[in-house]
Amino acid sequence: MAVTDCTATNGCLRVIPGSHAAQDTGKHFRDHSNNVTIPETLHEQEYDEGQARDILLEAGQMVIFDVYSAHGSSANSSDEIRTGYALRFMPATSHYDHEDIPIAESRGSAHHTRPLIQVRGIDRNGNNNFTIGHPQTA
């Protein structure tokens, strides 16, 4: 969800239309460049940059897309901040690994303290930690 307007100059979300159809997330690598917030990066041979489309949003608007949709954003080349709120749903068979991205590489994304909420059903994977990131009662 866009908290502020998301424009091409402030690094709005970009997606490759139809990339979800193959149901494959593609090959990734970790990019530790200074202008990268989330280091998980799709290898260039996995997508055609010419097909990428900007998702321009006004504050309060939102976009919903599949985990298999190739997506990312360009660097913010403006003086405007770009702020958003991301909510992720995953099947009960999935494992969210809080230690997948080391704290030193998290670039402020708080990957290691992200709380998980079981919306329905049971945790079929059995390896998810639902205590991380939630307030502890005394």
N, CA, C and O atoms as a GROMACS GRO file, in nm:
protein
  552
    1MET      N    1   0.085  -0.116   0.000
    1MET     CA    2   0.000   0.000   0.000
    1MET      C    3   0.090   0.123   0.000
    1MET      O    4   0.188   0.130   0.073
    2ALA      N    5   0.055   0.218  -0.082
    2ALA     CA    6   0.134   0.341  -0.090
    2ALA      C    7   0.098   0.433   0.026
    2ALA      O    8  -0.018   0.472   0.041
    3VAL      N    9   0.196   0.468   0.106
    3VAL     CA   10   0.176   0.566   0.213
    3VAL      C   11   0.199   0.706   0.156
    3VAL      O   12   0.133   0.802   0.195
    4THR      N   13   0.292   0.715   0.062
    4THR     CA   14   0.316   0.838  -0.013
    4THR      C   15   0.298   0.805  -0.161
    4THR      O   16   0.294   0.688  -0.198
    5ASP      N   17   0.285   0.907  -0.244
    5ASP     CA   18   0.273   0.882  -0.388
    5ASP      C   19   0.396   0.806  -0.438
    5ASP      O   20   0.508   0.834  -0.395
    6CYS      N   21   0.375   0.712  -0.528
    6CYS     CA   22   0.484   0.634  -0.586
    6CYS      C   23   0.491   0.667  -0.734
    6CYS      O   24   0.399   0.638  -0.811
    7THR      N   25   0.601   0.728  -0.774
    7THR     CA   26   0.620   0.774  -0.911
    7THR      C   27   0.743   0.708  -0.972
    7THR      O   28   0.821   0.642  -0.903
    8ALA      N   29   0.758   0.725  -1.102
    8ALA     CA   30   0.875   0.668  -1.170
    8ALA      C   31   1.004   0.730  -1.116
    8ALA      O   32   1.107   0.662  -1.109
    9THR      N   33   1.001   0.857  -1.077
    9THR     CA   34   1.124   0.922  -1.031
    9THR      C   35   1.159   0.889  -0.886
    9THR      O   36   1.275   0.898  -0.847
   10ASN      N   37   1.059   0.849  -0.804
   10ASN     CA   38   1.094   0.814  -0.666
   10ASN      C   39   1.100   0.663  -0.644
   10ASN      O   40   1.095   0.616  -0.530
   11GLY      N   41   1.112   0.588  -0.752
   11GLY     CA   42   1.138   0.444  -0.741
   11GLY      C   43   1.017   0.357  -0.717
   11GLY      O   44   1.021   0.267  -0.633
   12CYS      N   45   0.909   0.382  -0.789
   12CYS     CA   46   0.787   0.302  -0.772
   12CYS      C   47   0.812   0.154  -0.805
   12CYS      O   48   0.912   0.118  -0.867
   13LEU      N   49   0.718   0.072  -0.762
   13LEU     CA   50   0.721  -0.071  -0.793
   13LEU      C   51   0.718  -0.090  -0.945
   13LEU      O   52   0.649  -0.017  -1.016
   14ARG      N   53   0.793  -0.189  -0.993
   14ARG     CA   54   0.791  -0.226  -1.134
   14ARG      C   55   0.766  -0.376  -1.142
   14ARG      O   56   0.819  -0.452  -1.062
   15VAL      N   57   0.684  -0.418  -1.238
   15VAL     CA   58   0.655  -0.561  -1.256
   15VAL      C   59   0.672  -0.599  -1.402
   15VAL      O   60   0.664  -0.515  -1.491
   16ILE      N   61   0.695  -0.728  -1.425
   16ILE     CA   62   0.699  -0.784  -1.560
   16ILE      C   63   0.564  -0.853  -1.581
   16ILE      O   64   0.541  -0.959  -1.523
   17PRO      N   65   0.474  -0.795  -1.662
   17PRO     CA   66   0.343  -0.856  -1.684
   17PRO      C   67   0.355  -1.000  -1.734
   17PRO      O   68   0.436  -1.029  -1.822
   18GLY      N   69   0.274  -1.088  -1.677
   18GLY     CA   70   0.271  -1.228  -1.720
   18GLY      C   71   0.380  -1.315  -1.662
   18GLY      O   72   0.380  -1.436  -1.684
   19SER      N   73   0.475  -1.257  -1.588
   19SER     CA   74   0.587  -1.336  -1.536
   19SER      C   75   0.543  -1.440  -1.434
   19SER      O   76   0.615  -1.536  -1.408
   20HIS      N   77   0.426  -1.422  -1.376
   20HIS     CA   78   0.375  -1.517  -1.277
   20HIS      C   79   0.330  -1.649  -1.340
   20HIS      O   80   0.322  -1.750  -1.270
   21ALA      N   81   0.302  -1.650  -1.468
   21ALA     CA   82   0.242  -1.766  -1.535
   21ALA      C   83   0.328  -1.892  -1.525
   21ALA      O   84   0.274  -2.002  -1.518
   22ALA      N   85   0.458  -1.878  -1.525
   22ALA     CA   86   0.548  -1.994  -1.520
   22ALA      C   87   0.553  -2.057  -1.380
   22ALA      O   88   0.605  -2.167  -1.365
   23GLN      N   89   0.501  -1.988  -1.278
   23GLN     CA   90   0.502  -2.038  -1.140
   23GLN      C   91   0.644  -2.073  -1.095
   23GLN      O   92   0.666  -2.177  -1.032
   24ASP      N   93   0.740  -1.985  -1.128
   24ASP     CA   94   0.881  -2.006  -1.095
   24ASP      C   95   0.938  -1.871  -1.052
   24ASP      O   96   0.924  -1.772  -1.124
   25THR      N   97   1.001  -1.866  -0.936
   25THR     CA   98   1.056  -1.739  -0.888
   25THR      C   99   1.188  -1.702  -0.956
   25THR      O  100   1.235  -1.590  -0.940
   26GLY      N  101   1.246  -1.793  -1.032
   26GLY     CA  102   1.370  -1.764  -1.102
   26GLY      C  103   1.492  -1.769  -1.012
   26GLY      O  104   1.481  -1.785  -0.890
   27LYS      N  105   1.608  -1.756  -1.073
   27LYS     CA  106   1.736  -1.760  -1.000
   27LYS      C  107   1.770  -1.621  -0.947
   27LYS      O  108   1.764  -1.522  -1.020
   28HIS      N  109   1.806  -1.615  -0.818
   28HIS     CA  110   1.838  -1.490  -0.752
   28HIS      C  111   1.982  -1.491  -0.701
   28HIS      O  112   2.045  -1.596  -0.690
   29PHE      N  113   2.031  -1.372  -0.670
   29PHE     CA  114   2.160  -1.356  -0.603
   29PHE      C  115   2.146  -1.240  -0.505
   29PHE      O  116   2.048  -1.166  -0.510
   30ARG      N  117   2.242  -1.226  -0.416
   30ARG     CA  118   2.240  -1.117  -0.318
   30ARG      C  119   2.324  -1.001  -0.370
   30ARG      O  120   2.444  -1.014  -0.393
   31ASP      N  121   2.260  -0.886  -0.387
   31ASP     CA  122   2.326  -0.764  -0.433
   31ASP      C  123   2.347  -0.674  -0.311
   31ASP      O  124   2.251  -0.629  -0.248
   32HIS      N  125   2.473  -0.648  -0.277
   32HIS     CA  126   2.504  -0.569  -0.158
   32HIS      C  127   2.544  -0.426  -0.193
   32HIS      O  128   2.614  -0.360  -0.116
   33SER      N  129   2.500  -0.376  -0.309
   33SER     CA  130   2.529  -0.238  -0.347
   33SER      C  131   2.466  -0.142  -0.247
   33SER      O  132   2.367  -0.175  -0.182
   34ASN      N  133   2.522  -0.023  -0.236
   34ASN     CA  134   2.471   0.076  -0.141
   34ASN      C  135   2.330   0.124  -0.172
   34ASN      O  136   2.258   0.164  -0.080
   35ASN      N  137   2.288   0.120  -0.299
   35ASN     CA  138   2.156   0.172  -0.333
   35ASN      C  139   2.049   0.062  -0.337
   35ASN      O  140   1.941   0.083  -0.392
   36VAL      N  141   2.078  -0.054  -0.278
   36VAL     CA  142   1.983  -0.165  -0.276
   36VAL      C  143   1.934  -0.186  -0.133
   36VAL      O  144   2.014  -0.202  -0.041
   37THR      N  145   1.802  -0.185  -0.115
   37THR     CA  146   1.744  -0.204   0.018
   37THR      C  147   1.728  -0.352   0.050
   37THR      O  148   1.767  -0.398   0.157
   38ILE      N  149   1.670  -0.426  -0.043
   38ILE     CA  150   1.649  -0.570  -0.025
   38ILE      C  151   1.746  -0.641  -0.118
   38ILE      O  152   1.734  -0.629  -0.240
   39PRO      N  153   1.842  -0.715  -0.064
   39PRO     CA  154   1.949  -0.770  -0.147
   39PRO      C  155   1.910  -0.883  -0.242
   39PRO      O  156   1.984  -0.911  -0.336
   40GLU      N  157   1.795  -0.948  -0.222
   40GLU     CA  158   1.753  -1.055  -0.313
   40GLU      C  159   1.725  -0.996  -0.450
   40GLU      O  160   1.633  -0.916  -0.466
   41THR      N  161   1.804  -1.034  -0.549
   41THR     CA  162   1.796  -0.976  -0.683
   41THR      C  163   1.785  -1.086  -0.787
   41THR      O  164   1.857  -1.186  -0.782
   42LEU      N  165   1.694  -1.067  -0.880
   42LEU     CA  166   1.672  -1.163  -0.988
   42LEU      C  167   1.782  -1.148  -1.092
   42LEU      O  168   1.812  -1.037  -1.136
   43HIS      N  169   1.843  -1.261  -1.133
   43HIS     CA  170   1.945  -1.257  -1.238
   43HIS      C  171   1.887  -1.198  -1.366
   43HIS      O  172   1.772  -1.226  -1.401
   44GLU      N  173   1.966  -1.116  -1.435
   44GLU     CA  174   1.918  -1.047  -1.555
   44GLU      C  175   1.868  -1.140  -1.664
   44GLU      O  176   1.778  -1.103  -1.739
   45GLN      N  177   1.923  -1.262  -1.674
   45GLN     CA  178   1.878  -1.354  -1.778
   45GLN      C  179   1.739  -1.410  -1.748
   45GLN      O  180   1.680  -1.478  -1.833
   46GLU      N  181   1.685  -1.383  -1.629
   46GLU     CA  182   1.554  -1.434  -1.589
   46GLU      C  183   1.439  -1.346  -1.636
   46GLU      O  184   1.323  -1.387  -1.626
   47TYR      N  185   1.467  -1.226  -1.687
   47TYR     CA  186   1.359  -1.136  -1.727
   47TYR      C  187   1.406  -1.042  -1.838
   47TYR      O  188   1.526  -1.029  -1.863
   48ASP      N  189   1.310  -0.979  -1.904
   48ASP     CA  190   1.338  -0.881  -2.009
   48ASP      C  191   1.301  -0.743  -1.955
   48ASP      O  192   1.182  -0.711  -1.942
   49GLU      N  193   1.400  -0.662  -1.923
   49GLU     CA  194   1.379  -0.529  -1.866
   49GLU      C  195   1.286  -0.444  -1.953
   49GLU      O  196   1.213  -0.360  -1.901
   50GLY      N  197   1.288  -0.467  -2.083
   50GLY     CA  198   1.202  -0.392  -2.175
   50GLY      C  199   1.054  -0.416  -2.154
   50GLY      O  200   0.971  -0.337  -2.198
   51GLN      N  201   1.020  -0.526  -2.086
   51GLN     CA  202   0.880  -0.556  -2.058
   51GLN      C  203   0.832  -0.499  -1.925
   51GLN      O  204   0.713  -0.502  -1.896
   52ALA      N  205   0.923  -0.447  -1.844
   52ALA     CA  206   0.887  -0.396  -1.711
   52ALA      C  207   0.792  -0.276  -1.723
   52ALA      O  208   0.808  -0.190  -1.809
   53ARG      N  209   0.694  -0.274  -1.633
   53ARG     CA  210   0.596  -0.166  -1.629
   53ARG      C  211   0.596  -0.102  -1.490
   53ARG      O  212   0.597  -0.172  -1.388
   54ASP      N  213   0.595   0.032  -1.488
   54ASP     CA  214   0.586   0.105  -1.362
   54ASP      C  215   0.445   0.092  -1.304
   54ASP      O  216   0.347   0.099  -1.378
   55ILE      N  217   0.436   0.072  -1.174
   55ILE     CA  218   0.308   0.072  -1.104
   55ILE      C  219   0.300   0.204  -1.029
   55ILE      O  220   0.353   0.218  -0.918
   56LEU      N  221   0.234   0.302  -1.090
   56LEU     CA  222   0.222   0.435  -1.032
   56LEU      C  223   0.103   0.436  -0.936
   56LEU      O  224  -0.009   0.403  -0.975
   57LEU      N  225   0.128   0.474  -0.812
   57LEU     CA  226   0.022   0.473  -0.711
   57LEU      C  227   0.016   0.608  -0.640
   57LEU      O  228   0.119   0.671  -0.616
   58GLU      N  229  -0.105   0.650  -0.608
   58GLU     CA  230  -0.123   0.766  -0.522
   58GLU      C  231  -0.131   0.715  -0.379
   58GLU      O  232  -0.168   0.600  -0.355
   59ALA      N  233  -0.096   0.800  -0.284
   59ALA     CA  234  -0.103   0.762  -0.143
   59ALA      C  235  -0.242   0.704  -0.114
   59ALA      O  236  -0.343   0.763  -0.150
   60GLY      N  237  -0.244   0.587  -0.047
   60GLY     CA  238  -0.370   0.521  -0.014
   60GLY      C  239  -0.409   0.412  -0.112
   60GLY      O  240  -0.494   0.329  -0.080
   61GLN      N  241  -0.350   0.410  -0.231
   61GLN     CA  242  -0.379   0.304  -0.326
   61GLN      C  243  -0.291   0.183  -0.297
   61GLN      O  244  -0.189   0.194  -0.229
   62MET      N  245  -0.333   0.068  -0.350
   62MET     CA  246  -0.254  -0.053  -0.327
   62MET      C  247  -0.252  -0.141  -0.451
   62MET      O  248  -0.334  -0.125  -0.541
   63VAL      N  249  -0.158  -0.233  -0.452
   63VAL     CA  250  -0.145  -0.329  -0.561
   63VAL      C  251  -0.133  -0.467  -0.496
   63VAL      O  252  -0.070  -0.483  -0.392
   64ILE      N  253  -0.193  -0.566  -0.560
   64ILE     CA  254  -0.183  -0.704  -0.514
   64ILE      C  255  -0.125  -0.786  -0.628
   64ILE      O  256  -0.171  -0.777  -0.742
   65PHE      N  257  -0.022  -0.865  -0.598
   65PHE     CA  258   0.037  -0.949  -0.701
   65PHE      C  259   0.090  -1.077  -0.639
   65PHE      O  260   0.106  -1.086  -0.518
   66ASP      N  261   0.117  -1.173  -0.724
   66ASP     CA  262   0.161  -1.307  -0.686
   66ASP      C  263   0.310  -1.308  -0.657
   66ASP      O  264   0.386  -1.229  -0.714
   67VAL      N  265   0.354  -1.398  -0.568
   67VAL     CA  266   0.496  -1.412  -0.536
   67VAL      C  267   0.578  -1.445  -0.661
   67VAL      O  268   0.697  -1.414  -0.668
   68TYR      N  269   0.515  -1.508  -0.760
   68TYR     CA  270   0.586  -1.544  -0.882
   68TYR      C  271   0.599  -1.428  -0.980
   68TYR      O  272   0.667  -1.441  -1.082
   69SER      N  273   0.537  -1.315  -0.953
   69SER     CA  274   0.549  -1.198  -1.040
   69SER      C  275   0.687  -1.135  -1.022
   69SER      O  276   0.723  -1.094  -0.912
   70ALA      N  277   0.763  -1.128  -1.131
   70ALA     CA  278   0.894  -1.062  -1.125
   70ALA      C  279   0.870  -0.915  -1.095
   70ALA      O  280   0.798  -0.847  -1.169
   71HIS      N  281   0.929  -0.866  -0.987
   71HIS     CA  282   0.904  -0.729  -0.945
   71HIS      C  283   1.027  -0.669  -0.877
   71HIS      O  284   1.118  -0.741  -0.834
   72GLY      N  285   1.028  -0.540  -0.868
   72GLY     CA  286   1.136  -0.467  -0.804
   72GLY      C  287   1.110  -0.319  -0.819
   72GLY      O  288   0.998  -0.278  -0.850
   73SER      N  289   1.211  -0.238  -0.796
   73SER     CA  290   1.197  -0.094  -0.816
   73SER      C  291   1.332  -0.036  -0.852
   73SER      O  292   1.437  -0.095  -0.826
   74SER      N  293   1.326   0.080  -0.913
   74SER     CA  294   1.449   0.153  -0.945
   74SER      C  295   1.486   0.238  -0.825
   74SER      O  296   1.408   0.252  -0.731
   75ALA      N  297   1.604   0.295  -0.828
   75ALA     CA  298   1.647   0.384  -0.720
   75ALA      C  299   1.562   0.511  -0.720
   75ALA      O  300   1.512   0.553  -0.825
   76ASN      N  301   1.547   0.570  -0.605
   76ASN     CA  302   1.476   0.697  -0.592
   76ASN      C  303   1.571   0.808  -0.637
   76ASN      O  304   1.668   0.838  -0.568
   77SER      N  305   1.542   0.868  -0.752
   77SER     CA  306   1.628   0.973  -0.806
   77SER      C  307   1.570   1.112  -0.782
   77SER      O  308   1.615   1.210  -0.841
   78SER      N  309   1.470   1.121  -0.695
   78SER     CA  310   1.404   1.248  -0.668
   78SER      C  311   1.435   1.295  -0.525
   78SER      O  312   1.507   1.228  -0.451
   79ASP      N  313   1.378   1.410  -0.489
   79ASP     CA  314   1.389   1.460  -0.352
   79ASP      C  315   1.270   1.416  -0.268
   79ASP      O  316   1.261   1.452  -0.151
   80GLU      N  317   1.178   1.338  -0.327
   80GLU     CA  318   1.058   1.292  -0.258
   80GLU      C  319   1.083   1.156  -0.193
   80GLU      O  320   1.151   1.071  -0.251
   81ILE      N  321   1.029   1.136  -0.074
   81ILE     CA  322   1.040   1.004  -0.013
   81ILE      C  323   0.934   0.913  -0.076
   81ILE      O  324   0.831   0.960  -0.125
   82ARG      N  325   0.961   0.786  -0.072
   82ARG     CA  326   0.863   0.686  -0.117
   82ARG      C  327   0.847   0.588  -0.002
   82ARG      O  328   0.942   0.518   0.036
   83THR      N  329   0.728   0.584   0.054
   83THR     CA  330   0.702   0.498   0.168
   83THR      C  331   0.581   0.410   0.138
   83THR      O  332   0.481   0.457   0.083
   84GLY      N  333   0.593   0.284   0.174
   84GLY     CA  334   0.482   0.192   0.153
   84GLY      C  335   0.471   0.093   0.267
   84GLY      O  336   0.559   0.084   0.352
   85TYR      N  337   0.364   0.018   0.266
   85TYR     CA  338   0.340  -0.086   0.365
   85TYR      C  339   0.315  -0.215   0.289
   85TYR      O  340   0.226  -0.221   0.204
   86ALA      N  341   0.392  -0.318   0.319
   86ALA     CA  342   0.379  -0.446   0.249
   86ALA      C  343   0.320  -0.551   0.343
   86ALA      O  344   0.364  -0.565   0.457
   87LEU      N  345   0.222  -0.622   0.294
   87LEU     CA  346   0.160  -0.732   0.367
   87LEU      C  347   0.173  -0.854   0.279
   87LEU      O  348   0.133  -0.852   0.163
   88ARG      N  349   0.228  -0.962   0.334
   88ARG     CA  350   0.252  -1.082   0.254
   88ARG      C  351   0.171  -1.199   0.308
   88ARG      O  352   0.167  -1.223   0.429
   89PHE      N  353   0.107  -1.272   0.218
   89PHE     CA  354   0.037  -1.394   0.253
   89PHE      C  355   0.114  -1.510   0.192
   89PHE      O  356   0.165  -1.500   0.080
   90MET      N  357   0.124  -1.620   0.266
   90MET     CA  358   0.194  -1.738   0.214
   90MET      C  359   0.116  -1.862   0.257
   90MET      O  360   0.047  -1.860   0.359
   91PRO      N  361   0.125  -1.970   0.181
   91PRO     CA  362   0.053  -2.092   0.218
   91PRO      C  363   0.106  -2.152   0.348
   91PRO      O  364   0.221  -2.128   0.385
   92ALA      N  365   0.023  -2.228   0.414
   92ALA     CA  366   0.060  -2.290   0.542
   92ALA      C  367   0.170  -2.393   0.526
   92ALA      O  368   0.226  -2.440   0.625
   93THR      N  369   0.203  -2.430   0.403
   93THR     CA  370   0.312  -2.525   0.378
   93THR      C  371   0.447  -2.456   0.369
   93THR      O  372   0.550  -2.522   0.365
   94SER      N  373   0.448  -2.322   0.365
   94SER     CA  374   0.571  -2.245   0.350
   94SER      C  375   0.642  -2.224   0.483
   94SER      O  376   0.581  -2.228   0.590
   95HIS      N  377   0.774  -2.202   0.473
   95HIS     CA  378   0.854  -2.168   0.590
   95HIS      C  379   0.912  -2.030   0.570
   95HIS      O  380   0.980  -2.004   0.470
   96TYR      N  381   0.886  -1.939   0.664
   96TYR     CA  382   0.947  -1.807   0.661
   96TYR      C  383   1.072  -1.814   0.749
   96TYR      O  384   1.062  -1.828   0.871
   97ASP      N  385   1.188  -1.804   0.687
   97ASP     CA  386   1.314  -1.817   0.758
   97ASP      C  387   1.363  -1.679   0.803
   97ASP      O  388   1.413  -1.601   0.722
   98HIS      N  389   1.347  -1.650   0.930
   98HIS     CA  390   1.389  -1.520   0.984
   98HIS      C  391   1.540  -1.499   0.975
   98HIS      O  392   1.586  -1.385   0.981
   99GLU      N  393   1.616  -1.605   0.960
   99GLU     CA  394   1.762  -1.593   0.956
   99GLU      C  395   1.817  -1.601   0.814
   99GLU      O  396   1.939  -1.606   0.794
  100ASP      N  397   1.729  -1.603   0.714
  100ASP     CA  398   1.773  -1.614   0.575
  100ASP      C  399   1.860  -1.496   0.533
  100ASP      O  400   1.959  -1.514   0.462
  101ILE      N  401   1.825  -1.376   0.576
  101ILE     CA  402   1.905  -1.257   0.547
  101ILE      C  403   1.968  -1.213   0.678
  101ILE      O  404   1.896  -1.171   0.769
  102PRO      N  405   2.100  -1.221   0.691
  102PRO     CA  406   2.166  -1.180   0.815
  102PRO      C  407   2.134  -1.035   0.851
  102PRO      O  408   2.112  -0.952   0.763
  103ILE      N  409   2.131  -1.005   0.980
  103ILE     CA  410   2.098  -0.870   1.028
  103ILE      C  411   2.184  -0.765   0.960
  103ILE      O  412   2.133  -0.658   0.923
  104ALA      N  413   2.311  -0.792   0.941
  104ALA     CA  414   2.402  -0.695   0.879
  104ALA      C  415   2.363  -0.664   0.735
  104ALA      O  416   2.400  -0.559   0.682
  105GLU      N  417   2.288  -0.754   0.670
  105GLU     CA  418   2.249  -0.735   0.530
  105GLU      C  419   2.106  -0.686   0.515
  105GLU      O  420   2.061  -0.664   0.403
  106SER      N  421   2.033  -0.668   0.624
  106SER     CA  422   1.890  -0.642   0.616
  106SER      C  423   1.856  -0.500   0.570
  106SER      O  424   1.743  -0.475   0.530
  107ARG      N  425   1.951  -0.408   0.576
  107ARG     CA  426   1.932  -0.272   0.527
  107ARG      C  427   1.804  -0.206   0.580
  107ARG      O  428   1.738  -0.132   0.508
  108GLY      N  429   1.771  -0.232   0.704
  108GLY     CA  430   1.655  -0.168   0.765
  108GLY      C  431   1.523  -0.236   0.738
  108GLY      O  432   1.419  -0.184   0.779
  109SER      N  433   1.523  -0.349   0.670
  109SER     CA  434   1.396  -0.415   0.638
  109SER      C  435   1.343  -0.498   0.755
  109SER      O  436   1.231  -0.548   0.748
  110ALA      N  437   1.420  -0.513   0.862
  110ALA     CA  438   1.380  -0.587   0.982
  110ALA      C  439   1.333  -0.728   0.950
  110ALA      O  440   1.241  -0.780   1.013
  111HIS      N  441   1.396  -0.789   0.853
  111HIS     CA  442   1.362  -0.926   0.811
  111HIS      C  443   1.366  -1.022   0.929
  111HIS      O  444   1.280  -1.110   0.941
  112HIS      N  445   1.464  -1.005   1.015
  112HIS     CA  446   1.485  -1.098   1.126
  112HIS      C  447   1.386  -1.080   1.241
  112HIS      O  448   1.377  -1.168   1.328
  113THR      N  449   1.312  -0.969   1.245
  113THR     CA  450   1.213  -0.948   1.351
  113THR      C  451   1.071  -0.939   1.297
  113THR      O  452   0.979  -0.904   1.371
  114ARG      N  453   1.052  -0.972   1.172
  114ARG     CA  454   0.920  -0.961   1.110
  114ARG      C  455   0.823  -1.061   1.175
  114ARG      O  456   0.850  -1.181   1.177
  115PRO      N  457   0.710  -1.011   1.229
  115PRO     CA  458   0.615  -1.103   1.292
  115PRO      C  459   0.536  -1.182   1.189
  115PRO      O  460   0.504  -1.132   1.081
  116LEU      N  461   0.504  -1.305   1.224
  116LEU     CA  462   0.417  -1.389   1.142
  116LEU      C  463   0.283  -1.401   1.213
  116LEU      O  464   0.277  -1.413   1.335
  117ILE      N  465   0.176  -1.397   1.136
  117ILE     CA  466   0.042  -1.414   1.189
  117ILE      C  467  -0.025  -1.525   1.110
  117ILE      O  468  -0.035  -1.518   0.988
  118GLN      N  469  -0.069  -1.627   1.180
  118GLN     CA  470  -0.140  -1.736   1.113
  118GLN      C  471  -0.285  -1.693   1.097
  118GLN      O  472  -0.358  -1.682   1.195
  119VAL      N  473  -0.326  -1.670   0.973
  119VAL     CA  474  -0.459  -1.618   0.946
  119VAL      C  475  -0.565  -1.727   0.961
  119VAL      O  476  -0.672  -1.703   1.016
  120ARG      N  477  -0.535  -1.846   0.911
  120ARG     CA  478  -0.630  -1.957   0.924
  120ARG      C  479  -0.556  -2.089   0.907
  120ARG      O  480  -0.441  -2.093   0.863
  121GLY      N  481  -0.623  -2.198   0.943
  121GLY     CA  482  -0.566  -2.331   0.925
  121GLY      C  483  -0.457  -2.362   1.025
  121GLY      O  484  -0.450  -2.303   1.133
  122ILE      N  485  -0.371  -2.457   0.988
  122ILE     CA  486  -0.260  -2.497   1.074
  122ILE      C  487  -0.128  -2.478   1.000
  122ILE      O  488  -0.124  -2.476   0.877
  123ASP      N  489  -0.021  -2.462   1.076
  123ASP     CA  490   0.113  -2.447   1.018
  123ASP      C  491   0.160  -2.585   0.971
  123ASP      O  492   0.221  -2.659   1.048
  124ARG      N  493   0.132  -2.618   0.847
  124ARG     CA  494   0.166  -2.751   0.793
  124ARG      C  495   0.317  -2.771   0.782
  124ARG      O  496   0.365  -2.884   0.784
  125ASN      N  497   0.392  -2.661   0.768
  125ASN     CA  498   0.537  -2.672   0.759
  125ASN      C  499   0.597  -2.709   0.894
  125ASN      O  500   0.689  -2.792   0.901
  126GLY      N  501   0.548  -2.650   1.000
  126GLY     CA  502   0.594  -2.682   1.134
  126GLY      C  503   0.722  -2.612   1.178
  126GLY      O  504   0.765  -2.630   1.291
  127ASN      N  505   0.783  -2.533   1.090
  127ASN     CA  506   0.910  -2.467   1.124
  127ASN      C  507   0.896  -2.316   1.143
  127ASN      O  508   0.997  -2.249   1.166
  128ASN      N  509   0.776  -2.263   1.135
  128ASN     CA  510   0.757  -2.119   1.148
  128ASN      C  511   0.756  -2.077   1.295
  128ASN      O  512   0.703  -2.148   1.380
  129ASN      N  513   0.816  -1.961   1.322
  129ASN     CA  514   0.822  -1.908   1.458
  129ASN      C  515   0.724  -1.792   1.469
  129ASN      O  516   0.747  -1.684   1.414
  130PHE      N  517   0.613  -1.816   1.539
  130PHE     CA  518   0.508  -1.715   1.552
  130PHE      C  519   0.527  -1.625   1.674
  130PHE      O  520   0.439  -1.545   1.704
  131THR      N  521   0.640  -1.637   1.744
  131THR     CA  522   0.666  -1.551   1.860
  131THR      C  523   0.755  -1.432   1.825
  131THR      O  524   0.749  -1.329   1.892
  132ILE      N  525   0.836  -1.444   1.721
  132ILE     CA  526   0.927  -1.335   1.682
  132ILE      C  527   0.847  -1.212   1.638
  132ILE      O  528   0.752  -1.222   1.561
  133GLY      N  529   0.888  -1.096   1.690
  133GLY     CA  530   0.829  -0.970   1.647
  133GLY      C  531   0.700  -0.931   1.717
  133GLY      O  532   0.648  -0.822   1.693
  134HIS      N  533   0.648  -1.016   1.803
  134HIS     CA  534   0.526  -0.985   1.876
  134HIS      C  535   0.562  -0.940   2.017
  134HIS      O  536   0.661  -0.987   2.074
  135PRO      N  537   0.484  -0.847   2.074
  135PRO     CA  538   0.512  -0.804   2.212
  135PRO      C  539   0.504  -0.922   2.308
  135PRO      O  540   0.416  -1.007   2.297
  136GLN      N  541   0.596  -0.925   2.402
  136GLN     CA  542   0.597  -1.031   2.503
  136GLN      C  543   0.519  -0.984   2.625
  136GLN      O  544   0.537  -0.871   2.671
  137THR      N  545   0.433  -1.070   2.677
  137THR     CA  546   0.358  -1.035   2.797
  137THR      C  547   0.442  -1.064   2.920
  137THR      O  548   0.522  -1.158   2.922
  138ALA      N  549   0.422  -0.984   3.022
  138ALA     CA  550   0.502  -0.999   3.145
  138ALA      C  551   0.454  -1.113   3.230
  138ALA      O  552   0.511  -1.139   3.336
   0.00000   0.00000   0.00000
